Amino acid sequence: MLVVETLGALATPSRRRRRKEAEPGADPAPLPLTRVTAVRAQQPFDSAEEAAGWLQGALDDDDTVDALLGEGIGLLNRALHAQAAASADPRAGELSAERAVTARIGYGSGEEVAAGRFSVAHTVDARGRGSSRRRRREEELRPQERLAAVLGGRERIDVCETLLLRARADLDAERSREAALQLRVALEALLAELPGALADPGHEKDMAELEARRKAAGEAANAALQGSLDAEREREVRELTEICERVLRRRRVLRG
């Protein structure tokens, strides 16, 4: 079950567009905040003691925390995807747990969680679990450097990068048919755009493997047009996507 509530929402604007002069030096209006609660309604606890034991055990294990955060954001993204498809909005995007202002894990009664509240909850770090401060800093800095290069016209974004992002989003959301179709064109674009991008043995090996498995990507996409993929096809799509991502990641690292 997903509970969505907007906090500090502004008044609904009039259908008629009106102009209003802004006061010099005035601060912009505060932005509303959306609170989303993912409820495991199908797995109730028999007692508060059982719930407390589960929560403590979850908080003591980073992998469990990551899994719970992934489960919650996955539920939200499925709702966002359905909304985008229902409203035919191509600009509606999915979210990651790292973008949350704060993240909590807890438990509560049926009435509490239905209102987005808890009996007991703990705030958890959704942005850097398991990573050192230095590593997180490096990961944060590199995208900023690339962004500056792209905006400054010193570097471009390849077509395969955009297509692979879409394939990864579909994979993470368990939309294997869409992922297979995205991968086919992403792989074709990568093979066309990056054949001699690096003088590196690892790059050459990965590119050769992608070329050799090109037909398999096409077959997976054709199967996706007919219906759900079997486990072997899904594994193929996931492996090929990971190799493509590795090619792009290696290029970013070696270029500095």
C-alpha positions, 0 to 999 in steps of 0.5 A: 500500500502506498500513502501519498500526502502533500505537506505545505501545499500552495493554494490551487491556482485559478484556471485563468492566468493572472499577473501579479507584480513581485515585490523587490527582494521578496523570497520565493514562496516555499515549496510543498513537500510530498510525504510518501509511506510504503506500507507492507500491509500484507505482512502484519506483525502479531504484536508490538514486541514482534514489530520492535524486534523486526525493526531493531534487526533491520536497523542493525543490517545495512543490506536490510536497510538498503533492501527496504529502501529499495522496496519502498522507492520501487513501489513509488516508481511503479505508481509514477510510471503508471501515472505517466502512462495514464496521463501520457506525460513523457516528462514524468520521471522516476525517483531514487531513495538518495533524493529523499529529504529524509528516510525513515523505517518503522512500524505502526497501527493500521490507522497510523500507517494509513495516515503516513505516521508511525508508532516507532520509526528511525531515520536512516541514511539513504545517500551513502550507506557502506561508502566512505566519506572520501568515496562519496565525495569522489562520486559526487564530484565526477558528475559535476565535472562532466556536467560542466564539460557538457554545458560548456560544450567541451564534451557531448552526451552520446545517444547510447548513454541516454538509451542505457539509462532508460534500459536500466530504469526499466530493469530496476523496475522489473519491466523486462520487456521494455528493458529488452527493447531499449537495450537493442537500440542502446547496444546498436548505438554504443557499438556505433559510437564507441568502437575506438573510444579507448586504447584499453584491453578491457574496453576492446574485450567488452566491445568484442563481447557485445558485438558477438552477443548482438544477435542475442540482444535482438532476439530478446527484443523480438521475444519481448514483442511477443510477450513476457521474457523467460528467465534466460532472456531476462538474464541475457538482457541484464548481463548485456546491460551491465557490460554496456554500463561497464564500457561507459563507466570505464571511459569516464574513469580513464578519461578522468 
